[in-house]
Amino acid sequence: MTIEFGLLGPVTLHVDGDHVALPGGRPRLLLAGLLLGRGRRVPADRLLTGLWADPPPSAQANLRTYVTRLRAALGPYRDRLTWVNSGYALVVEPGELDLDRFESDVKDALGPGHVTRPEQCADLLAAALRRWHGEAAEGLPHHGALGRSLDALDESRWMAVERYARACVEAGRHQPAVAVLRSLLADQPARESAWEQLVQALLSSGDRAEAMAALTAADAALLGAVGRRAGRVLREVERDLLDGASGPARRPTPVVRDTPPPEGAPSTLPPSVVLVGRERLLARVEAELSRANMIVLHGPAGVGKSALAGAVATRLAPSCPGGQLYLDLCGSSPGLAPMTVEEAIGSLLRALGGDRSGGTPGAEAAELRVRAGERRVLVVLDNVVDAGQVRRLLSLLSSATVIVTSRTTLSTLDVTHLAVGALDPGESVTLLARHAGPERFTGSPRQAEALAALCGHLPLALRIVGARLASHPEWTLAAMVARLADEQYRLDELSCDDLAVRASLAVTCDVLAERPGGPESLELFDRWGMVRSPVLGLDLARVLTGATARAARAALDRLADAGLVEACGMDRYRLHDLVRIFAMERGRRDPAAREAALHAARCYFLDTARRARDQIRPVSRRPSDGFVETPATVTFAHPQEALQWLETERDNLVAAARVAAQDGTPEGDLFAVRLCAELYPFLPMRGYYHELREVAGGALRCARRLGSRPDEATSLTYVAVAQSRLGETDQAVDGLLVALALREADGDLHEVAVTLDHLGVLLAAAGRLDEARTGFLRALEMHRQGDDRRRVGLTLNNLADVLLQLGQTGSALVHLRESLRLRRELGDELGLGITMVTMGQVYARRGQYRQAYGWLGRALTAARATGNREAEWRVLTVRAEVHRATGQWRAAREDLHLALALSEQIGDVNGTREVRRALVVLR
């Protein structure tokens, strides 16, 4: 069997050579997004913003529907599409995706020595371009990050077209070069690099008149599209033509040559290094420098900006025969002050042969401008501290090709900017092997991947670990993983000779501290390290600093500009793993400030979680605990706002509970216990059972340290709920029996009844129906005695479910009608939806299918409106039974596949088993 995917044109799928019709526009766009993941997990949020410019409230449910349809289209390959850690992954083997084949062809065409074999290069690129059949994912909208990735695919095609044209010119094939460039410019008239290639091709063919006409057309096209005339390169060609220069004009675009620079030309570039995993980025930088002569490469410490700049400079050196200059401006060098503008001018002037004896700064600047302007010079300005350090230099080097590197974004410079990020996991392992020796990694792929991950895929850290392994041949990879596993000492391990991750990050902080607003930004950075939240949003930043929203946003922006944090959404930021550890180290320096920051964050998280829970399912009584936020940072107008906040902050809330449970302090223990109670029922209703087990397990340990039997019983109950859905039913029942004994010993009848409710659900699921009915009847009596109408409504629904299984549908309907009445009176939308499911089940069992469809339709709407994913898959499973009973086999199968995808997505082991059993019966 074979499967083939197509992205280079319309999105296509072929199974065993047969074309498979893909459903609808958005399922095809979903497939495109998954294919771009190249087998890696694609976060669900990224897919949602790619499918919709403004995702509707039903987006999550629709996404699950599309996934089910795609699985059906994949046929025997359906298992390749899986739910992985809040995202989806589609396994694509080598050679199955046309994009992979295209990129392989381009790589072969542009391999070593391609410049000396232009005919072969052109032929290979022509074969690569024939794989395209239109725009990437043709006919589908481009939204969000997915849309940008598709745009980047199209850009890679156009870059290959330009490379093909260049190779054709070098091979003397002028006609196909001119034809393909004219076709490209008909679609993209603002593509200046293509105009440059066209003019060169026409000149090389001897058609000066057509070249002049193309120059005129380029001016007109660029004026119409971007409001400016053609740039420096085309202006030089025009000047040569008007001056009557004979022969082809100077080459307008940088081309890599395999020959050394002309004798006598200054060259101060450092020795080039072999880059790993930067091929696409290298091509992107070259492409940008073919359109404009200056670029800023920015990124965090240790990400490899200098190495990338050096590699680009080495490749472009032959096209800049006037000299290749490198200058370290010491913007982030430990113990060195940043170079002044005057010092930089003097250094560059000396390199170009200028005389500095007795010259004034103004005269030196003027001479640098002249010397740089009279020859084609390439300049690398490395390690720039801020825009002010190079703004004047760039004006003096306006005719040169300039590559700038900096840890800050230098956003006020009017040049092209390109962010440099960490390596991919595979690239990280390759870099490690290059430094430590490939033989060290043979047969240990998992250890190698773990080692790369502990380095945060940061080139500096990878180089250090590789060097340490190389100098200690007796160390195994497992031993190195163990040394790095402890976060408290990881930065100690990431040091070798003069390389150290900690020192590199410290310089960034030192530089930021000298800037306006820098101390305030570093205070926020340190407090973030104190509370250890995975993501820092504007609200938490306000809480930690006590600042206004404007001031907090400015502090976050400065941290981002310095390369210490990464944006991950609107006003939301995260830390690279090694930077997070560095922030934690800084946060430990002031214990008093750490305690204050933790308390403030805990008050914010817990008090806001309480307000959110009260929107979803109000709590009648809460013990006092001292975690009060005054005034409230975040409030909610309706349940949907509360659910959105809980979803957005879920990782932070779970992390806050984890940190508190690990701290072992009385305040931390109390916070962990209280937060666990507030995150219920949100976590189970959304299917976050693993998170619930972690949070509740931590709360259980804390409750026992506090000696609080009520909190111990509550935590045992929540652990049991998670265990029951993760397939650990026996352990869940055992835990609830312990909780029940604790409640009965305390004599708290309300909590005894609540525990009986939970125990009854598990007993019913285990088929122990008589025991479950007895427990529910006992709980119901206690709830009525305590006049707890909300719990009465809940227990009535659970009792009706057991009676239904016992065949007593009439009694079940009586209890369900009372449950519906109570839940409507209380405005319990979440509970209403659950009772509607049970009503649908009862009518289905009685053979009253029209009524069953009505109740189940309302239940499905309610489940999706409240985000209750457990209820959603249950409704679909019940409705599938009704479809089967009425002979609608296809509809039944579709509902069960949707239910299966949903239960798998939320990790509901028992639910998945139930749906699979229903599918077996259906077959």
HURA-V534986 format. One record per residue. N is the residue number from 1. OMEGA is omega in whole degrees, 0 to 359 (* if undefined). Layout:
BEGIN
<<N OMEGA> <N OMEGA>>
END
This chain:
BEGIN
<<1 179> <2 176> <3 180> <4 179> <5 178> <6 176> <7 188> <8 187> <9 174> <10 177> <11 185> <12 177> <13 176> <14 177> <15 183> <16 177> <17 181> <18 177> <19 178> <20 179> <21 180> <22 184> <23 167> <24 181> <25 185> <26 173> <27 177> <28 178> <29 175> <30 178> <31 178> <32 180> <33 179> <34 179> <35 178> <36 177> <37 178> <38 178> <39 179> <40 179> <41 174> <42 183> <43 180> <44 180> <45 179> <46 179> <47 181> <48 180> <49 175> <50 181> <51 182> <52 172> <53 178> <54 186> <55 179> <56 178> <57 182> <58 188> <59 181> <60 180> <61 179> <62 179> <63 179> <64 177> <65 180> <66 179> <67 179> <68 179> <69 178> <70 179> <71 179> <72 180> <73 181> <74 176> <75 183> <76 180> <77 186> <78 183> <79 178> <80 181> <81 187> <82 173> <83 184> <84 169> <85 177> <86 177> <87 179> <88 176> <89 176> <90 180> <91 177> <92 181> <93 179> <94 178> <95 182> <96 183> <97 182> <98 178> <99 178> <100 180> <101 177> <102 182> <103 177> <104 178> <105 180> <106 179> <107 178> <108 182> <109 186> <110 179> <111 182> <112 177> <113 184> <114 182> <115 180> <116 178> <117 186> <118 180> <119 179> <120 178> <121 181> <122 181> <123 180> <124 178> <125 177> <126 178> <127 178> <128 183> <129 178> <130 177> <131 180> <132 179> <133 182> <134 178> <135 177> <136 182> <137 187> <138 177> <139 181> <140 181> <141 179> <142 179> <143 169> <144 182> <145 177> <146 178> <147 179> <148 178> <149 178> <150 176> <151 179> <152 176> <153 178> <154 179> <155 179> <156 177> <157 182> <158 177> <159 178> <160 176> <161 180> <162 177> <163 178> <164 180> <165 180> <166 180> <167 178> <168 180> <169 181> <170 178> <171 181> <172 179> <173 188> <174 185> <175 178> <176 178> <177 180> <178 183> <179 183> <180 179> <181 177> <182 177> <183 178> <184 183> <185 175> <186 178> <187 185> <188 185> <189 181> <190 183> <191 188> <192 180> <193 178> <194 175> <195 179> <196 178> <197 181> <198 180> <199 179> <200 180> <201 180> <202 179> <203 180> <204 178> <205 179> <206 183> <207 183> <208 181> <209 179> <210 177> <211 179> <212 178> <213 178> <214 176> <215 178> <216 180> <217 179> <218 178> <219 182> <220 182> <221 182> <222 176> <223 181> <224 186> <225 185> <226 174> <227 177> <228 177> <229 179> <230 186> <231 190> <232 186> <233 180> <234 177> <235 179> <236 179> <237 179> <238 179> <239 178> <240 181> <241 181> <242 178> <243 177> <244 179> <245 182> <246 177> <247 180> <248 178> <249 179> <250 183> <251 186> <252 181> <253 180> <254 179> <255 179> <256 177> <257 179> <258 181> <259 180> <260 179> <261 180> <262 180> <263 178> <264 179> <265 180> <266 177> <267 181> <268 179> <269 176> <270 178> <271 182> <272 177> <273 177> <274 180> <275 176> <276 173> <277 182> <278 185> <279 181> <280 180> <281 176> <282 180> <283 180> <284 180> <285 179> <286 180> <287 179> <288 181> <289 174> <290 179> <291 179> <292 189> <293 180> <294 178> <295 175> <296 174> <297 183> <298 180> <299 184> <300 180> <301 173> <302 185> <303 175> <304 181> <305 183> <306 179> <307 178> <308 179> <309 179> <310 180> <311 178> <312 182> <313 179> <314 180> <315 183> <316 186> <317 181> <318 180> <319 178> <320 187> <321 181> <322 178> <323 177> <324 188> <325 176> <326 180> <327 176> <328 183> <329 170> <330 180> <331 180> <332 180> <333 181> <334 176> <335 181> <336 177> <337 178> <338 179> <339 177> <340 179> <341 182> <342 178> <343 180> <344 178> <345 181> <346 180> <347 180> <348 180> <349 178> <350 181> <351 180> <352 175> <353 181> <354 180> <355 183> <356 186> <357 175> <358 183> <359 175> <360 178> <361 180> <362 180> <363 179> <364 179> <365 180> <366 180> <367 178> <368 179> <369 182> <370 183> <371 178> <372 182> <373 184> <374 177> <375 179> <376 188> <377 172> <378 183> <379 173> <380 176> <381 189> <382 169> <383 182> <384 184> <385 179> <386 184> <387 181> <388 182> <389 187> <390 185> <391 181> <392 179> <393 182> <394 177> <395 179> <396 183> <397 187> <398 180> <399 182> <400 169> <401 189> <402 175> <403 182> <404 172> <405 181> <406 173> <407 178> <408 187> <409 181> <410 190> <411 181> <412 177> <413 183> <414 178> <415 177> <416 179> <417 180> <418 179> <419 177> <420 183> <421 179> <422 180> <423 171> <424 181> <425 180> <426 178> <427 180> <428 179> <429 178> <430 179> <431 176> <432 181> <433 180> <434 183> <435 183> <436 184> <437 184> <438 183> <439 180> <440 188> <441 180> <442 177> <443 180> <444 184> <445 182> <446 178> <447 178> <448 179> <449 179> <450 180> <451 178> <452 180> <453 179> <454 174> <455 181> <456 182> <457 180> <458 184> <459 180> <460 180> <461 179> <462 178> <463 182> <464 181> <465 177> <466 180> <467 180> <468 177> <469 181> <470 181> <471 178> <472 183> <473 180> <474 180> <475 173> <476 176> <477 180> <478 178> <479 179> <480 176> <481 180> <482 180> <483 182> <484 188> <485 181> <486 183> <487 184> <488 184> <489 187> <490 181> <491 174> <492 181> <493 183> <494 179> <495 179> <496 183> <497 183> <498 179> <499 178> <500 180> <501 183> <502 181> <503 180> <504 179> <505 180> <506 178> <507 178> <508 179> <509 179> <510 179> <511 180> <512 182> <513 181> <514 184> <515 175> <516 181> <517 182> <518 179> <519 179> <520 178> <521 179> <522 175> <523 176> <524 179> <525 181> <526 181> <527 173> <528 177> <529 179> <530 185> <531 172> <532 176> <533 180> <534 183> <535 177> <536 176> <537 183> <538 183> <539 179> <540 177> <541 177> <542 180> <543 184> <544 184> <545 186> <546 184> <547 174> <548 178> <549 180> <550 182> <551 179> <552 179> <553 179> <554 179> <555 177> <556 179> <557 180> <558 177> <559 179> <560 179> <561 181> <562 179> <563 180> <564 180> <565 180> <566 177> <567 178> <568 181> <569 180> <570 180> <571 177> <572 187> <573 176> <574 179> <575 167> <576 189> <577 181> <578 175> <579 177> <580 179> <581 177> <582 178> <583 177> <584 177> <585 179> <586 182> <587 180> <588 185> <589 184> <590 184> <591 181> <592 179> <593 179> <594 179> <595 180> <596 180> <597 179> <598 180> <599 179> <600 180> <601 180> <602 176> <603 180> <604 183> <605 186> <606 182> <607 179> <608 177> <609 177> <610 180> <611 179> <612 181> <613 181> <614 174> <615 184> <616 180> <617 186> <618 177> <619 185> <620 183> <621 178> <622 175> <623 177> <624 182> <625 178> <626 178> <627 183> <628 179> <629 180> <630 351> <631 181> <632 178> <633 183> <634 174> <635 185> <636 179> <637 182> <638 185> <639 182> <640 177> <641 180> <642 179> <643 180> <644 179> <645 180> <646 179> <647 181> <648 185> <649 186> <650 181> <651 179> <652 181> <653 178> <654 179> <655 179> <656 177> <657 180> <658 180> <659 181> <660 180> <661 180> <662 184> <663 178> <664 177> <665 178> <666 179> <667 179> <668 179> <669 181> <670 179> <671 181> <672 180> <673 183> <674 181> <675 178> <676 180> <677 182> <678 179> <679 172> <680 21> <681 185> <682 185> <683 179> <684 181> <685 177> <686 177> <687 180> <688 186> <689 178> <690 178> <691 179> <692 180> <693 179> <694 183> <695 182> <696 177> <697 176> <698 179> <699 179> <700 178> <701 180> <702 180> <703 179> <704 176> <705 180> <706 183> <707 183> <708 180> <709 177> <710 180> <711 176> <712 180> <713 178> <714 181> <715 176> <716 180> <717 182> <718 175> <719 181> <720 178> <721 179> <722 181> <723 183> <724 181> <725 180> <726 175> <727 182> <728 189> <729 183> <730 178> <731 180> <732 179> <733 179> <734 180> <735 180> <736 176> <737 175> <738 179> <739 180> <740 179> <741 178> <742 180> <743 181> <744 178> <745 179> <746 179> <747 179> <748 186> <749 179> <750 182> <751 173> <752 180> <753 179> <754 180> <755 176> <756 176> <757 181> <758 181> <759 179> <760 179> <761 181> <762 179> <763 178> <764 179> <765 179> <766 179> <767 180> <768 192> <769 181> <770 177> <771 179> <772 180> <773 179> <774 179> <775 180> <776 179> <777 178> <778 179> <779 182> <780 179> <781 180> <782 180> <783 179> <784 178> <785 179> <786 180> <787 177> <788 188> <789 180> <790 179> <791 175> <792 179> <793 180> <794 184> <795 176> <796 178> <797 181> <798 178> <799 179> <800 179> <801 178> <802 179> <803 176> <804 181> <805 177> <806 178> <807 183> <808 186> <809 179> <810 178> <811 179> <812 180> <813 179> <814 181> <815 182> <816 179> <817 177> <818 178> <819 178> <820 181> <821 181> <822 184> <823 175> <824 181> <825 182> <826 183> <827 181> <828 184> <829 180> <830 179> <831 179> <832 181> <833 180> <834 180> <835 177> <836 177> <837 182> <838 176> <839 178> <840 179> <841 181> <842 181> <843 177> <844 180> <845 180> <846 180> <847 179> <848 192> <849 179> <850 177> <851 180> <852 179> <853 181> <854 181> <855 182> <856 176> <857 178> <858 180> <859 180> <860 177> <861 180> <862 181> <863 181> <864 180> <865 181> <866 180> <867 181> <868 187> <869 176> <870 178> <871 183> <872 181> <873 178> <874 178> <875 181> <876 180> <877 179> <878 180> <879 177> <880 177> <881 179> <882 177> <883 182> <884 181> <885 181> <886 175> <887 180> <888 188> <889 182> <890 179> <891 179> <892 181> <893 180> <894 179> <895 181> <896 177> <897 176> <898 180> <899 179> <900 179> <901 182> <902 180> <903 176> <904 182> <905 183> <906 176> <907 180> <908 185> <909 180> <910 178> <911 179> <912 178> <913 180> <914 181> <915 179> <916 177> <917 179> <918 178> <919 179> <920 179> <921 182> <922 181> <923 *>>
END
